[in-house]
Amino acid sequence: MDPLTNAFANNLYSIKEVTQDSLKSILEHCIANPSPENLWTLSRFIQLAPASVLKPNIDKISKLTIPNRQKMLSASFASSHLIMRSDEIGQTDAYKWVKSMPWPTNPLHASYIYNIIARPSFCSSLPTIWSLLQSSNGMIQKHAAGAIAKSAKSPANFLRRVLATITPDSPPDVQRLDIQNPTPTLVRGLILIAGCLTQHQISASEYSKPLLAVISTVPNTKSEKDTAILAQELLSRVIVQQPSAFHTTDFYSPALVQIRQNNLSPTFLQAILAVFGLSAVRKFVVPLIQRWIDSVKTSLSYLEVIAPYSGFLPPQVQIEIHSALIELLKKKPYDRRLIDIISLYMENSHPSESPYFSTFIEIIKEYHGETSIMSFLHPLFEPKSEPVRHPHRKVMIVPQIEMKEAFVQAEVPKRNIIIQCDVKRDIRPISQPKSAFAVQTSKSEIEKPNFVTAAEKIASIKEKKVEPEPEIDIDIDINMDSPDNTDDDSDE
C-alpha cells in the first residue's frame, strides 16, 4: 500500500486548477513512471478537471489506473474518482468499472472509496457497505453512512425508514429497514445516515420520537454514550431549523437523564434555550448551576452556552459563577476561550458591575491579546450617562393650543374653486380666455359626450371667420375650504 504523507498531501491540496496541458503532462509522467506519487497527483487532477478537459482523456486514464487497482492504493483512488466523474459526464463504462472493482481489504480505505463512488445507480454493486456501518471505528462508520445516504434512490422516504428502524415504536405507514434489534453501534450508524439526509423535509415528529427515545435511555457503555451524543446533536440541528414545531415537546426529562450520566451535549442545551428561552433558564438551567459551578473544569462548555442569559440569573448566582471562573483563570491565565467566556459574563452582569471585574482586568494585563479584550469591555469602563433633562420637567405646563397641535403635521391652507359649465351646441368664442377648461356638449343631441377645450373651439371658429355673439350660460359654485378657525375667517 502507498498511503499519503502529510507533506505530500499538503502539496496535492494546493492544486486548485487543472488545464488541458497540465493533465496531459501528468498523464505522460504516469505512463512513463506509474509511481504512487504520480498516481496520487493524477487522482487529484481527475477530481478538479473540467468535463471538457477530462472527457477526451478518459480512455487513457482508465487503461492506466484500472489494471493497477489491486497493486497500488493510489491507482484504486484514481480509478474511483474516474468512475465518479465518468458517471457525471454520462460515460456508460462507469457501471462496468464498478462491477469489476477490487475493493481494498482495509475497511478504512474501502469506506473512503465507497463514499467516493456512491450513487443510486451503483447501490446494487456495493454489497459489503452495510457491514462497514457496524464498525466500532467512528471514521469508517461515518464514511459508510455517507455512502449509504448517497446511494438512496428516494432520499426522503429512506430517511423515514432509517428513523423508524431506530425505535421499535415506528409509524404504521413507514416500512422499517430489514434490521432486527439493532445494536447501539448500529443505531449510531443509522443516526449518522439520518444526519446526512436532513436537507430532505419530513415531519418534526418523525425526528423527535426515535431520537428522544435514544436520549431518554440511560447510557452505560461508551458506545451507548456516543450514540446518545449523536442523537442529541442531530435533534439539535432539526430543532434550530424548525423551533416552532417543538414548543410542546418535553426536552427536560431526556436532558436530565443525560446530565445524571455526565453526557449532556452543549449543543442540545443550546437548542433547548433557543426553543424555550428564559423559561428554560428559570425552570431547567437555574437548578443545575450549582452542579456546574462545583465542576467548573468539566462543565465549562455548559457555562459558555448560558453566558448570554447570565443577566437573567439571580445576582448571587452570577457572583458565584464569576468567582468560580476567576479562580480557574488564575490557574490558566492564557486560556483565550476562558477569557472570552468571563468577558461575556462581565458584560452581562446585572444589575450592577461584578465585584470580580477589577481582578479579571489585573489577570488579563499579562495576556498578549489584552487590547482586543479591553475593546470588548470598553462599555464597562465608560458607560453612557443618562441624557440631560430639563430642570423643571416636572412643573412644565404645555399650553392647550400647543397640546392640540402636538404631533400633527402642518397642512397648507387650500381653497378649491369648482366651475360647472353648461354650454349650448353652437359654441361661440370667448373674448381673451385666461385658461382652457373642459366643455361637454349636450347629451340629448349626441349619443356619447364629446369633450373639447375652449381654446381648440376658438381656433376652429377663427378659421371659418365667424364672429357670432357669445351665448354661454355658466353656473359657478365657489367653495372655499380653509383649515383656519371660523373666528380667524371672521376677523379677516
C-alpha positions in Angstrom: 0.0 0.0 0.0 1.1 3.6 -0.6 -0.5 5.9 2.0 -0.1 9.6 1.7 2.4 11.5 3.8 1.4 14.8 5.3 3.8 16.9 3.3 2.8 15.3 0.0 -0.9 15.6 0.9 -0.5 19.3 1.5 1.1 19.7 -1.9 -1.8 17.9 -3.5 -4.4 20.1 -1.8 -2.5 23.1 -3.0 -3.6 22.2 -6.6 -6.7 24.3 -7.3 -7.0 24.3 -11.1 -6.4 21.8 -14.0 -5.8 22.7 -17.6 -5.6 20.6 -20.7 -1.8 20.9 -20.8 -1.3 20.1 -17.1 -3.5 17.0 -17.4 -1.6 15.8 -20.5 1.7 16.4 -18.7 0.8 14.3 -15.6 -0.6 11.5 -17.9 2.8 11.4 -19.7 4.6 11.2 -16.3 2.3 8.4 -15.1 2.7 6.3 -18.3 6.5 6.7 -18.1 6.6 6.1 -14.4 3.4 4.8 -12.7 4.7 5.6 -9.2 2.3 6.1 -6.3 3.2 9.8 -6.2 2.3 10.3 -9.8 -1.0 8.3 -9.5 -2.0 10.3 -6.4 -1.4 13.5 -8.3 -3.4 12.1 -11.2 -6.2 11.3 -8.8 -6.3 15.0 -7.7 -6.3 16.1 -11.3 -9.3 13.9 -12.1 -11.2 15.4 -9.2 -10.6 19.0 -10.4 -10.5 18.7 -14.2 -13.4 20.4 -16.1 -15.6 18.0 -18.1 -14.3 19.4 -21.3 -10.8 18.7 -20.3 -11.4 15.3 -18.8 -13.7 13.7 -21.4 -11.1 13.3 -24.2 -8.7 11.6 -21.8 -11.0 9.1 -20.0 -9.8 6.1 -22.1 -6.1 6.9 -21.4 -6.7 7.3 -17.7 -8.8 4.1 -17.5 -6.1 2.0 -19.2 -3.6 3.4 -16.8 -5.5 3.1 -13.5 -7.8 0.1 -13.7 -5.0 -2.6 -14.2 -3.1 -1.2 -11.2 -6.1 -1.1 -8.8 -5.0 -4.2 -6.9 -1.4 -3.2 -6.8 -1.5 0.4 -5.5 -3.9 2.3 -3.3 -3.3 5.4 -5.3 -4.5 3.7 -8.5 -7.6 2.5 -6.7 -8.4 6.0 -5.6 -7.7 7.4 -9.1 -10.0 4.8 -10.6 -12.7 5.7 -8.0 -12.6 9.4 -8.9 -12.6 8.4 -12.6 -15.8 6.4 -12.1 -17.5 9.3 -10.3 -16.6 11.8 -12.9 -17.4 9.5 -15.8 -20.9 9.0 -14.3 -21.3 12.7 -14.1 -20.3 13.2 -17.7 -22.5 10.4 -18.9 -20.0 7.7 -19.8 -21.6 4.2 -19.9 -18.4 2.5 -18.9 -18.7 3.7 -15.3 -21.1 1.0 -14.2 -18.9 -1.7 -15.8 -15.8 -0.4 -13.9 -17.8 -0.5 -10.6 -18.8 -4.1 -11.1 -15.2 -5.2 -11.6 -13.9 -3.0 -8.8 -11.5 -4.9 -6.5 -12.2 -3.4 -3.0 -9.3 -2.9 -0.6 -9.1 -5.3 2.3 -8.5 -2.4 4.7 -12.0 -1.3 5.9 -11.0 2.3 6.3 -9.7 2.5 2.7 -12.8 0.7 1.5 -15.1 3.1 3.3 -13.3 6.1 1.6 -13.7 4.5 -1.8 -17.4 3.6 -1.2 -18.0 7.2 -0.3 -16.4 8.5 -3.5 -18.3 6.3 -6.0 -21.6 6.0 -4.1 -24.5 6.7 -6.5 -28.2 5.5 -6.6 -27.3 3.7 -9.9 -24.4 1.8 -8.2 -26.2 0.7 -5.0 -26.6 -2.9 -6.1 -22.8 -3.1 -6.7 -21.8 -2.1 -3.2 -22.5 -5.4 -1.3 -20.4 -5.0 1.8 -21.2 -1.4 2.7 -23.7 -2.2 5.4 -21.2 -4.4 7.2 -18.9 -1.3 7.5 -21.8 0.6 9.2 -21.4 -1.7 12.2 -17.7 -0.9 12.7 -16.7 0.5 16.0 -14.3 2.8 14.2 -16.0 6.2 14.0 -14.3 7.3 10.8 -15.2 4.0 9.0 -18.8 4.3 10.2 -19.0 7.9 9.1 -17.9 7.3 5.6 -20.0 4.2 5.3 -23.1 6.2 6.4 -22.3 8.9 3.9 -22.0 6.3 1.1 -25.3 4.7 2.0 -27.1 8.1 2.1 -25.8 8.9 -1.3 -27.0 5.6 -2.7 -30.6 6.2 -1.7 -32.9 6.4 -4.7 -35.7 8.1 -2.7 -33.8 10.0 0.0 -36.9 11.4 1.9 -38.6 8.0 2.1 -35.3 6.3 3.0 -34.8 8.9 5.8 -38.2 8.0 7.2 -37.3 4.3 7.1 -34.0 4.8 8.8 -35.6 6.8 11.7 -38.3 4.3 12.0 -35.7 1.5 12.4 -34.1 3.2 15.4 -37.0 2.7 17.7 -39.5 -0.2 18.0 -42.4 2.3 18.1 -42.3 3.2 14.4 -45.2 4.8 12.5 -47.5 2.3 10.9 -47.3 3.9 7.4 -43.5 3.6 7.3 -41.7 0.4 6.4 -38.7 -0.4 8.6 -35.3 -1.5 7.3 -34.6 -5.2 7.4 -32.7 -4.9 10.6 -33.8 -6.7 13.7 -32.8 -5.5 17.2 -30.0 -3.1 16.1 -27.1 -2.8 18.5 -26.0 0.6 20.0 -23.2 0.7 17.4 -25.6 0.1 14.5 -28.1 2.7 16.0 -25.2 5.2 15.9 -24.6 4.3 12.2 -28.3 4.8 11.5 -28.2 8.2 13.2 -25.2 9.1 11.0 -27.2 8.2 7.9 -30.1 10.4 9.1 -27.7 13.2 9.7 -26.6 13.1 6.0 -30.2 13.4 4.8 -31.6 16.3 6.9 -31.9 18.5 3.9 -34.9 16.5 2.9 -38.2 17.6 4.5 -40.1 15.3 6.8 -42.3 16.0 9.8 -40.6 17.1 13.0 -42.3 14.2 15.0 -40.6 11.6 12.9 -37.3 13.0 14.2 -38.3 13.7 17.8 -39.8 10.3 18.7 -36.9 8.0 17.8 -34.2 10.4 18.8 -35.8 11.3 22.2 -36.2 7.6 22.8 -32.4 7.2 22.4 -31.7 10.2 24.6 -34.1 9.0 27.3 -32.3 5.7 27.6 -29.7 5.7 30.4 -26.3 5.2 28.7 -24.0 2.8 30.5 -21.3 1.8 28.0 -19.1 4.1 25.9 -20.9 3.0 22.7 -24.3 4.0 24.2 -22.9 7.3 25.3 -21.6 8.1 21.9 -24.9 7.1 20.4 -26.8 9.4 22.8 -24.4 12.3 21.9 -25.0 11.8 18.2 -28.8 11.7 18.8 -28.7 15.0 20.8 -26.6 16.7 18.1 -28.9 15.6 15.2 -32.0 16.6 17.1 -30.4 20.0 17.9 -29.9 20.6 14.2 -33.6 19.8 13.5 -34.7 22.0 16.4 -32.8 25.0 15.1 -34.3 24.6 11.7 -37.9 24.2 13.0 -38.1 25.7 16.5 -41.8 26.3 16.4 -42.5 22.6 15.8 -41.2 21.7 19.2 -42.8 24.2 21.6 -44.9 21.4 23.2 -42.2 18.8 23.3 -40.7 17.7 26.7 -36.9 18.0 26.3 -36.2 18.5 30.0 -36.7 14.9 31.1 -34.4 13.3 28.4 -31.8 16.0 29.1 -31.8 15.2 32.8 -31.2 11.6 32.0 -28.0 12.6 30.2 -27.0 15.1 32.8 -27.0 12.4 35.5 -24.6 10.4 33.3 -22.5 13.5 32.6 -23.3 13.0 28.9 -25.4 16.1 28.0 -24.3 17.7 24.7 -23.8 21.5 25.0 -25.3 21.7 21.5 -28.5 20.1 22.8 -28.6 22.6 25.8 -28.2 25.5 23.3 -31.1 24.1 21.2 -33.3 23.9 24.3 -32.6 27.5 25.2 -33.3 28.5 21.6 -36.8 27.0 21.7 -37.9 27.9 25.3 -35.7 31.0 26.0 -36.0 32.5 29.5 -38.5 29.8 30.5 -35.8 27.2 30.1 -33.3 29.3 32.0 -35.6 29.6 35.1 -37.0 26.0 35.0 -34.1 24.0 33.7 -30.8 25.9 34.0 -31.0 27.6 37.4 -31.4 24.2 39.3 -28.2 22.9 37.5 -26.0 26.0 38.0 -24.5 24.8 41.3 -23.7 21.4 39.8 -21.8 23.1 37.0 -20.0 25.5 39.4 -18.7 22.7 41.5 -17.2 21.0 38.5 -16.2 24.1 36.5 -13.4 22.5 34.6 -15.6 19.8 33.1 -18.7 22.0 32.9 -17.1 25.0 31.2 -19.0 24.2 27.9 -22.4 24.5 29.7 -21.4 27.8 31.4 -20.3 29.1 27.9 -23.8 28.2 26.5 -25.7 30.1 29.2 -23.4 33.1 29.3 -25.7 35.3 27.1 -28.5 34.6 29.5 -26.5 35.2 32.7 -28.0 38.7 33.2 -31.4 37.0 34.0 -29.9 34.7 36.7 -30.3 35.7 40.4 -27.5 38.2 41.4 -26.0 35.8 44.0 -25.8 33.0 41.4 -24.0 35.4 39.0 -21.4 36.2 41.6 -20.8 32.5 42.3 -20.2 31.9 38.6 -17.8 34.8 38.4 -15.9 33.6 41.4 -15.5 30.1 40.1 -14.4 31.3 36.6 -11.9 33.8 38.1 -10.3 31.0 40.2 -10.0 28.9 37.1 -8.4 31.8 35.2 -5.8 32.2 37.9 -4.6 28.7 37.1 -4.9 29.1 33.3 -4.2 32.8 32.7 -3.5 32.4 29.0 -6.6 30.4 28.0 -8.3 32.6 25.4 -11.5 30.6 25.4 -11.9 31.0 29.2 -11.1 34.7 28.9 -13.8 35.2 26.3 -16.3 33.4 28.5 -15.5 35.5 31.5 -15.7 38.7 29.4 -19.2 37.7 28.3 -20.2 37.2 31.9 -18.7 40.5 33.0 -20.5 42.3 30.2 -23.9 40.8 31.0 -23.5 41.3 34.8 -26.8 42.6 36.2 -28.0 44.7 38.0 -24.5 46.0 38.9 -20.9 45.5 37.9 -19.3 42.3 39.1 -17.1 42.6 42.2 -14.5 40.4 40.4 -14.2 42.8 37.4 -11.0 44.5 38.7 -9.4 41.1 39.4 -10.2 40.0 35.9 -8.6 43.1 34.5 -5.4 42.6 36.5 -5.1 39.0 35.3 -5.5 39.7 31.6 -2.9 42.6 31.6 -0.3 39.9 31.1 -2.2 38.4 28.2 -0.9 39.2 24.7 -4.5 39.8 23.4 -5.3 42.3 26.1 -6.2 45.0 23.5 -9.0 43.1 21.9 -10.4 42.1 25.3 -10.3 45.7 26.5 -12.1 46.9 23.4 -14.8 44.4 24.1 -15.2 45.6 27.7 -14.9 49.3 26.8 -18.6 50.0 27.6 -18.0 48.9 31.2 -15.1 51.4 31.6 -17.0 54.3 30.1 -20.7 53.7 30.5 -23.1 56.0 28.7 -24.6 58.6 31.1 -28.3 59.4 31.1 -29.4 62.3 28.8 -29.6 65.7 30.4 -33.2 66.5 31.3 -34.9 69.9 31.7 -34.5 71.1 35.3 -38.2 72.0 35.5 -39.5 69.0 33.7 -42.0 68.1 36.5 -43.6 71.5 36.6 -43.7 72.4 32.9 -47.2 73.1 31.6 -47.8 72.9 27.9 -50.4 75.5 26.6 -53.6 73.9 25.5 -53.2 75.2 22.0 -49.8 73.6 21.7 -51.1 70.3 23.1 -53.8 70.4 20.4 -51.3 70.8 17.6 -48.7 68.4 19.0 -47.7 65.5 16.8 -49.9 66.9 13.9 -48.2 67.6 10.6 -48.8 71.1 9.4 -51.1 71.5 6.4 -51.0 74.3 3.8 -54.4 76.1 3.5 -56.3 75.2 0.4 -59.1 76.9 -1.4 -60.9 74.9 -4.1 -63.0 76.5 -6.9 -65.4 74.3 -8.7 -66.6 75.6 -12.1 -69.6 73.9 -13.9 -70.3 74.8 -17.5 -73.5 74.0 -19.4 -72.8 75.1 -23.0 -75.1 75.0 -25.9 -74.3 73.1 -29.1 -73.4 76.2 -31.0 -70.3 77.3 -29.0 -69.2 80.8 -29.6 -65.7 82.2 -28.8 -65.0 83.9 -25.5 -63.0 87.1 -25.7 -59.5 86.8 -24.3 -59.8 83.4 -22.5 -57.4 83.2 -19.5 -57.4 79.4 -19.3 -58.5 76.3 -21.0 -61.3 74.2 -19.4 -63.3 71.2 -20.4 -66.5 71.7 -22.3 -69.1 68.9 -22.6 -71.8 69.0 -25.3 -75.4 68.2 -24.6 -76.1 64.5 -24.3 -79.5 64.9 -25.8 -78.2 65.7 -29.2 -75.3 63.2 -29.5 -75.0 59.7 -28.1 -71.6 60.0 -26.5 -70.2 63.0 -24.7 -67.7 65.0 -26.7 -65.0 66.9 -24.7 -63.3 69.8 -26.3 -61.3 72.6 -24.9 -62.3 76.2 -25.3 -59.0 77.1 -27.0 -59.5 74.4 -29.6 -63.0 75.6 -30.3 -61.9 79.2 -30.7 -59.2 78.2 -33.1 -61.7 76.3 -35.3 -64.2 79.2 -35.4 -61.5 81.7 -36.3 -60.5 79.5 -39.3 -64.1 79.8 -40.5 -64.0 83.6 -39.9 -67.3 83.5 -37.9 -67.7 86.1 -35.2 -71.1 85.4 -33.5 -72.1 86.9 -30.3 -71.3 84.8 -27.2 -74.3 82.9 -25.7 -72.9 81.0 -22.7 -74.8 80.0 -19.6 -72.2 79.4 -16.9 -73.0 78.4 -13.3 -70.1 78.9 -11.0 -70.0 77.4 -7.5 -67.2 78.6 -5.3 -66.3 76.6 -2.3 -63.6 78.0 -0.1 -62.2 75.4 2.4 -59.6 76.5 4.9 -58.2 74.7 8.0 -58.3 78.0 9.8 -60.8 78.6 12.6 -64.0 80.3 11.9 -63.1 83.1 14.2 -60.0 83.8 12.2 -62.1 83.9 9.0 -64.5 86.3 10.5 -61.6 88.6 11.6 -60.4 88.7 8.0 
